[in-house]
Amino acid sequence: MEPTVARRCHALFGGSLLLLTIGIGYCVVVGTCLADFLVVIAGLVLGWIALFYCVGSGSFWG
């Protein structure tokens, strides 16, 4: 995998994990989950985009 693609993959997965951590952590600490539902959904969507991007850009496909 090229270095720029690897950096982009790490940034996408990192952003996804950050959004999920903020959304779920706020739900656990504060107790209101409805407001952070969109943050969790955004984290999941970003994670799927990262997965497809990284798998599609991998050098192991030949």
N, C-alpha and C positions, 0 to 999 in steps of 0.2 A: 504494500500500500504506500502511495506517495506521502511524503511528509505533510503537504497541505491538506490532503484528504484525511489523514490521521488526526491532524489538529482540529479539523472541522467536525470529525466524528466525536472526539473527546468533548468539544464544546457543546455539541448537540445533546449528548448523553448527560453531560454535567448540568446543562440547563434544565433538562427533563427531571433529573434527580433533585435539583434545587427547588423547582416548582412543586414537585410531589412532597418534598420534605416540609416546605412552607405550608402548603394546603392541608396536609394531614396533621402536622404538628399544631397548627392553629386550631384545628377542629378538636384535637385532644385537649389542649391547654384551655382554650376559651369555652369550648362546648357548643359553639354555633357552627354548623357545618354547611348551611345553605349558602352563606356568603362566599365560602371558599370552594364551592363545588366547581366553579369555572376554572379556578386555579389548578385543581386536581385534573380536570378534563384537559386543560392546556398542557399539563405535564405529561399525561398519557399520549396525547396526540404528538407532542414533540418527541417523545420516546419512540413511537412507531415510525415517525419520519426519520429519526436518527438510525433506527435499525435498518430500514429499507435503503437509506443512503449508504450506510457503511457496508452492507452486504452487496449492494449493487456496484459499489466502487472498489470492492476488494480485488486484489491482484491474483487471487487464487482461481478466478474464473477462466484464466488462460488468456 
